[in-house]
Amino acid sequence: MLVLAILGGFVALFTPIYFHNHQLQDFVAALTHRVENQTKSDDLLRTAVLDKARQLDLPVTEDEVHIFRSPDGLRIEVRYLVPVNLPGYTVNLHFYPGAGSR
């Protein structure tokens, strides 16, 4: 029973973080696929990603949002980590949401 309680605690702790990362991934993908965003400045796109990350309570900083432009289109990559404090140990969850247009 104790093992199930501990497992349930882990699920309750980690699920919201992974769900919010998935929402950020979907947002970034939508940004890169909208035609009107192809001509927006990198700063505007970066601000949009940072605003969404803040809404989702994800610790994304400006230097973790990378925007690449090429003849093929727009690519946005976000690389960040979320520290999770457990009793006696801290786990750093690394996330790499990104998407590109074609």
C-alpha positions as protocol buffer text, in pm:
chain_id: "A"
residue {
  index: 1
  type: MET
  ca { x: 0 y: 0 z: 0 }
}
residue {
  index: 2
  type: LEU
  ca { x: 285 y: 237 z: 83 }
}
residue {
  index: 3
  type: VAL
  ca { x: 441 y: 173 z: -257 }
}
residue {
  index: 4
  type: LEU
  ca { x: 116 y: 264 z: -430 }
}
residue {
  index: 5
  type: ALA
  ca { x: 91 y: 584 z: -227 }
}
residue {
  index: 6
  type: ILE
  ca { x: 446 y: 681 z: -322 }
}
residue {
  index: 7
  type: LEU
  ca { x: 378 y: 600 z: -687 }
}
residue {
  index: 8
  type: GLY
  ca { x: 59 y: 807 z: -673 }
}
residue {
  index: 9
  type: GLY
  ca { x: 259 y: 1096 z: -527 }
}
residue {
  index: 10
  type: PHE
  ca { x: 507 y: 1081 z: -815 }
}
residue {
  index: 11
  type: VAL
  ca { x: 226 y: 1077 z: -1069 }
}
residue {
  index: 12
  type: ALA
  ca { x: 59 y: 1375 z: -902 }
}
residue {
  index: 13
  type: LEU
  ca { x: 390 y: 1565 z: -894 }
}
residue {
  index: 14
  type: PHE
  ca { x: 514 y: 1496 z: -1248 }
}
residue {
  index: 15
  type: THR
  ca { x: 192 y: 1483 z: -1455 }
}
residue {
  index: 16
  type: PRO
  ca { x: 119 y: 1859 z: -1451 }
}
residue {
  index: 17
  type: ILE
  ca { x: 475 y: 1940 z: -1559 }
}
residue {
  index: 18
  type: TYR
  ca { x: 463 y: 1701 z: -1854 }
}
residue {
  index: 19
  type: PHE
  ca { x: 112 y: 1817 z: -1948 }
}
residue {
  index: 20
  type: HIS
  ca { x: 221 y: 2182 z: -1947 }
}
residue {
  index: 21
  type: ASN
  ca { x: 525 y: 2095 z: -2161 }
}
residue {
  index: 22
  type: HIS
  ca { x: 292 y: 1926 z: -2409 }
}
residue {
  index: 23
  type: GLN
  ca { x: 77 y: 2240 z: -2419 }
}
residue {
  index: 24
  type: LEU
  ca { x: 387 y: 2451 z: -2485 }
}
residue {
  index: 25
  type: GLN
  ca { x: 489 y: 2212 z: -2764 }
}
residue {
  index: 26
  type: ASP
  ca { x: 147 y: 2251 z: -2926 }
}
residue {
  index: 27
  type: PHE
  ca { x: 169 y: 2631 z: -2896 }
}
residue {
  index: 28
  type: VAL
  ca { x: 515 y: 2642 z: -3056 }
}
residue {
  index: 29
  type: ALA
  ca { x: 399 y: 2416 z: -3339 }
}
residue {
  index: 30
  type: ALA
  ca { x: 99 y: 2640 z: -3404 }
}
residue {
  index: 31
  type: LEU
  ca { x: 325 y: 2948 z: -3406 }
}
residue {
  index: 32
  type: THR
  ca { x: 554 y: 2805 z: -3672 }
}
residue {
  index: 33
  type: HIS
  ca { x: 271 y: 2693 z: -3896 }
}
residue {
  index: 34
  type: ARG
  ca { x: 77 y: 3020 z: -3907 }
}
residue {
  index: 35
  type: VAL
  ca { x: 166 y: 3209 z: -4224 }
}
residue {
  index: 36
  type: GLU
  ca { x: 139 y: 3550 z: -4055 }
}
residue {
  index: 37
  type: ASN
  ca { x: 415 y: 3453 z: -3810 }
}
residue {
  index: 38
  type: GLN
  ca { x: 670 y: 3394 z: -4086 }
}
residue {
  index: 39
  type: THR
  ca { x: 731 y: 3769 z: -4112 }
}
residue {
  index: 40
  type: LYS
  ca { x: 709 y: 3859 z: -3744 }
}
residue {
  index: 41
  type: SER
  ca { x: 1030 y: 3958 z: -3571 }
}
residue {
  index: 42
  type: ASP
  ca { x: 1223 y: 3710 z: -3360 }
}
residue {
  index: 43
  type: ASP
  ca { x: 1157 y: 3928 z: -3055 }
}
residue {
  index: 44
  type: LEU
  ca { x: 779 y: 3912 z: -3102 }
}
residue {
  index: 45
  type: LEU
  ca { x: 788 y: 3534 z: -3148 }
}
residue {
  index: 46
  type: ARG
  ca { x: 1017 y: 3490 z: -2848 }
}
residue {
  index: 47
  type: THR
  ca { x: 787 y: 3706 z: -2635 }
}
residue {
  index: 48
  type: ALA
  ca { x: 486 y: 3498 z: -2740 }
}
residue {
  index: 49
  type: VAL
  ca { x: 663 y: 3177 z: -2635 }
}
residue {
  index: 50
  type: LEU
  ca { x: 776 y: 3328 z: -2305 }
}
residue {
  index: 51
  type: ASP
  ca { x: 426 y: 3457 z: -2229 }
}
residue {
  index: 52
  type: LYS
  ca { x: 277 y: 3114 z: -2294 }
}
residue {
  index: 53
  type: ALA
  ca { x: 543 y: 2948 z: -2077 }
}
residue {
  index: 54
  type: ARG
  ca { x: 461 y: 3189 z: -1794 }
}
residue {
  index: 55
  type: GLN
  ca { x: 89 y: 3111 z: -1830 }
}
residue {
  index: 56
  type: LEU
  ca { x: 178 y: 2744 z: -1795 }
}
residue {
  index: 57
  type: ASP
  ca { x: 408 y: 2813 z: -1498 }
}
residue {
  index: 58
  type: LEU
  ca { x: 712 y: 2677 z: -1683 }
}
residue {
  index: 59
  type: PRO
  ca { x: 1054 y: 2829 z: -1598 }
}
residue {
  index: 60
  type: VAL
  ca { x: 1155 y: 2926 z: -1953 }
}
residue {
  index: 61
  type: THR
  ca { x: 1398 y: 3215 z: -1993 }
}
residue {
  index: 62
  type: GLU
  ca { x: 1465 y: 3435 z: -2295 }
}
residue {
  index: 63
  type: ASP
  ca { x: 1798 y: 3269 z: -2377 }
}
residue {
  index: 64
  type: GLU
  ca { x: 1630 y: 2926 z: -2386 }
}
residue {
  index: 65
  type: VAL
  ca { x: 1409 y: 3018 z: -2683 }
}
residue {
  index: 66
  type: HIS
  ca { x: 1593 y: 2974 z: -3015 }
}
residue {
  index: 67
  type: ILE
  ca { x: 1449 y: 3096 z: -3344 }
}
residue {
  index: 68
  type: PHE
  ca { x: 1594 y: 2986 z: -3676 }
}
residue {
  index: 69
  type: ARG
  ca { x: 1499 y: 3111 z: -4019 }
}
residue {
  index: 70
  type: SER
  ca { x: 1589 y: 2946 z: -4348 }
}
residue {
  index: 71
  type: PRO
  ca { x: 1454 y: 2930 z: -4701 }
}
residue {
  index: 72
  type: ASP
  ca { x: 1256 y: 2626 z: -4582 }
}
residue {
  index: 73
  type: GLY
  ca { x: 1072 y: 2829 z: -4319 }
}
residue {
  index: 74
  type: LEU
  ca { x: 1072 y: 2909 z: -3951 }
}
residue {
  index: 75
  type: ARG
  ca { x: 1191 y: 2685 z: -3667 }
}
residue {
  index: 76
  type: ILE
  ca { x: 1149 y: 2751 z: -3295 }
}
residue {
  index: 77
  type: GLU
  ca { x: 1324 y: 2542 z: -3032 }
}
residue {
  index: 78
  type: VAL
  ca { x: 1288 y: 2577 z: -2658 }
}
residue {
  index: 79
  type: ARG
  ca { x: 1534 y: 2405 z: -2424 }
}
residue {
  index: 80
  type: TYR
  ca { x: 1465 y: 2433 z: -2054 }
}
residue {
  index: 81
  type: LEU
  ca { x: 1468 y: 2233 z: -1735 }
}
residue {
  index: 82
  type: VAL
  ca { x: 1231 y: 2208 z: -1444 }
}
residue {
  index: 83
  type: PRO
  ca { x: 1384 y: 2126 z: -1105 }
}
residue {
  index: 84
  type: VAL
  ca { x: 1160 y: 1904 z: -894 }
}
residue {
  index: 85
  type: ASN
  ca { x: 1247 y: 1887 z: -526 }
}
residue {
  index: 86
  type: LEU
  ca { x: 1194 y: 1547 z: -370 }
}
residue {
  index: 87
  type: PRO
  ca { x: 1278 y: 1462 z: -11 }
}
residue {
  index: 88
  type: GLY
  ca { x: 1658 y: 1459 z: -3 }
}
residue {
  index: 89
  type: TYR
  ca { x: 1698 y: 1485 z: -380 }
}
residue {
  index: 90
  type: THR
  ca { x: 1634 y: 1724 z: -667 }
}
residue {
  index: 91
  type: VAL
  ca { x: 1544 y: 1591 z: -1010 }
}
residue {
  index: 92
  type: ASN
  ca { x: 1602 y: 1813 z: -1314 }
}
residue {
  index: 93
  type: LEU
  ca { x: 1355 y: 1735 z: -1589 }
}
residue {
  index: 94
  type: HIS
  ca { x: 1487 y: 1844 z: -1930 }
}
residue {
  index: 95
  type: PHE
  ca { x: 1245 y: 1945 z: -2204 }
}
residue {
  index: 96
  type: TYR
  ca { x: 1304 y: 2030 z: -2571 }
}
residue {
  index: 97
  type: PRO
  ca { x: 981 y: 2141 z: -2736 }
}
residue {
  index: 98
  type: GLY
  ca { x: 1030 y: 2263 z: -3088 }
}
residue {
  index: 99
  type: ALA
  ca { x: 865 y: 2284 z: -3426 }
}
residue {
  index: 100
  type: GLY
  ca { x: 928 y: 2409 z: -3774 }
}
residue {
  index: 101
  type: SER
  ca { x: 731 y: 2510 z: -4076 }
}
residue {
  index: 102
  type: ARG
  ca { x: 782 y: 2369 z: -4422 }
}
